[in-house]
Amino acid sequence: MKKLNMQSLDVIGSNVEKIAHLFPNCVTERLDKDGKPELAIDFEKLQAELSNDIIAEGEERYQFTWPDKRAAVRLANTPTTMTLRPCREESVDFDNTQNLYIEGDNLDVLKVLRETYLGKVKMIYIDPPYNTGHDFVYNDNFVGSYEEFSKSCKVYDDEGNLQFNPKENGESNGRFHTDWLNMIYPRLKIARDLLSNEGVIFISIDDGELDNLRKACNEIFGECNYVADLCVVNNLKGRNDKKYIARANERLLMYVKSQAFEEHGLELDNKVLSDYCEKDERGAYRLLELRKRGGPDTRKDRPNMYYPFYVDVQTGEVSLEQNSKYTQIALPVISDGEDGRWRWGKDKAAKDLNVLYGRKVGNKYNIYQKDYLESEEGARRVRPKSVLSGAAYSTDVATKEYRSLMGKVDFNNPKSSTLISDLIIYATQPNENAIVLDFFSGSSTTAQAVIQANAEEEGNRKFIMVQLPEKTDEKSEAFKAGYKNICEIGKERIRRAGKKVKEEAGLAGQNLDIGFRVLKLDSSNMADVYYTPQDSAQKTLFDENVKPDRSNEDLLFQVMLDLGVELSAKIQAKQIAGKTVHFVDENYLVACFDNEINESTIKEIAKLQPVYFVMRDSSAANDNVIDNFEQIFKHYSPDTNCRVL
């Protein structure tokens, strides 16, 4: 039987295997730090395979770099043995919900999730730290970087006096942008792996790190997948916290994983709906003038877009040919009398004459397009504009919304749930089981937005929230109310928001999933001997390899991660031959971690023919069970993949 790895994906090893498949001549063997053989890339040969001209060391070229960038890249690729432990008592509807709330440093959490959720996330929204000069809570360890930076940038003067503190991330600190980039880069790199090919990421940011964030995203997601730098008007009065200008907006960067992303648009608001005041047998429509407005809008600019239409004065029907029915000519004319041009070419006009309409205005005829409210695809939606504005998007409204749920439990600058809900509706279909991820989840606005979007469209989207359990200030109202960290605030907000949204939705919300499974990042369930048996004394090799404070359900969730089973999968516990057996996603994964497992239990499980079966190697009642294990499965379920801990 094979042994489970019980650690996150080894990205470097995976990439070496891919190179070996494409260019086997570029892969060689070497001894690792422990003296064991491992595969390695011969980069000189690989360069020769990829280019006739090698970029020389030090040769000038366009690049985006900063101190410790290589360490940041390596950090994203380094595997971790950490795991996620379930916490039923803090969850809501643990056994049935599809939503996850994960506590822990998001870098390690993303690594833990990478293999299971590789290419499965449809939308990511994050609101990372804006780098406003305060120390980072997310402070990754790049060994020696502060000391090296201190030497190179003369942190101390000739007499040994401290000129500035490189560990304070103020604007006077030369590491001001470096710290932030070292924090965000590896997280975005892993986030890209999680996105599906049709996926999209939205990142809120202000002007301070906008340029660096866009350069980093261009490198990670590809400049060709940049969509927009959206302006979100979130303060209608403007904030006077900057010189010269009262800032009234933040930025929202949008990148897609690939050009396979399909937009779904936003529903038209009531003001726009009132424009659809015309009606015919096809339904309600509005009239859009076919003449091009705004340059280039003259005949000289596009002579092929200047041609005549002919109108039936009785019905308004339009033709490209004049006859006894279509008698009145219509040409595009600008208000100053100069020849204009149409928005459509003649071929498109010929194809869609049935949606064109002619009407007399003054002493001439104009041509209009019938823009129907309903299309063949269903209700018409519109693209978001590059400037997102409206009272519902403002920080003031978002704060009032938060306080209406949480009272005096303070939280600075929560995001608008309406804004994020609109992004979710725009980027995902209601019934595709889309996963929405936020790994800087704060007060859990994104979770509320997913629930709201599902209520509006009777959808089945699910969320994954990730948040570091950052301690609340002991002087804050949140701390006084019993919320010791941000995660406790976020979880309570989901509880209250879910209940509120479901009540307001009435019958339409009766199947709304407002629950969430709480999972907490922790060290591996396995003792050190599991990963490095070669470093253990002979007498300890037969010691228990599972830590004594870990439960069977803790083991089950780490196994799920190792086998790529989604953490929201349905879990049931049943008794078989006196032992507790866990069933995940029906018979996909069956696991038993009890002691003294005998052949009767193994036989009953094998008869169920699971895809995977997992047990502890120390669980067997005796040596005969181990000897007969594989034979039992070979007889009753030869296709089952059997694994041991």
QUIQUI-V827840 format. One record per run of one state. SS is the DSSP state (hx for helix, st for strand, lp for the rest). FROM is the first residue (numbers start at 1). TO is the last residue. Records with the same first field share a line. If there is no record, write none. Layout:
SS: FROM-TO ; FROM-TO
//
This chain:
lp: 1-1 ; 4-10 ; 23-23 ; 32-36 ; 42-42 ; 51-68 ; 78-82 ; 87-87 ; 91-91 ; 93-99 ; 104-105 ; 115-120 ; 127-144 ; 153-155 ; 157-161 ; 163-175 ; 206-206 ; 222-222 ; 234-238 ; 240-246 ; 248-248 ; 257-265 ; 268-269 ; 274-277 ; 281-282 ; 290-290 ; 292-297 ; 299-302 ; 306-308 ; 312-317 ; 320-327 ; 331-332 ; 334-338 ; 341-341 ; 343-345 ; 352-352 ; 362-363 ; 373-373 ; 376-377 ; 380-380 ; 383-386 ; 389-390 ; 394-394 ; 407-416 ; 428-434 ; 439-444 ; 458-461 ; 468-470 ; 472-476 ; 481-484 ; 510-515 ; 523-525 ; 527-527 ; 532-532 ; 536-537 ; 541-545 ; 547-551 ; 564-570 ; 577-578 ; 585-588 ; 593-596 ; 598-598 ; 608-611 ; 616-619 ; 621-622 ; 637-640 ; 645-645
st: 2-3 ; 27-31 ; 37-41 ; 83-86 ; 92-92 ; 100-103 ; 121-126 ; 156-156 ; 162-162 ; 195-205 ; 226-233 ; 239-239 ; 247-247 ; 249-256 ; 266-267 ; 278-280 ; 283-289 ; 291-291 ; 298-298 ; 309-311 ; 318-319 ; 328-330 ; 333-333 ; 339-340 ; 342-342 ; 356-361 ; 364-372 ; 374-375 ; 378-379 ; 381-382 ; 387-388 ; 435-438 ; 462-467 ; 471-471 ; 485-485 ; 516-522 ; 526-526 ; 546-546 ; 571-576 ; 579-584 ; 589-592 ; 597-597 ; 612-615 ; 620-620 ; 641-644
hx: 11-22 ; 24-26 ; 43-50 ; 69-77 ; 88-90 ; 106-114 ; 145-152 ; 176-194 ; 207-221 ; 223-225 ; 270-273 ; 303-305 ; 346-351 ; 353-355 ; 391-393 ; 395-406 ; 417-427 ; 445-457 ; 477-480 ; 486-509 ; 528-531 ; 533-535 ; 538-540 ; 552-563 ; 599-607 ; 623-636
//
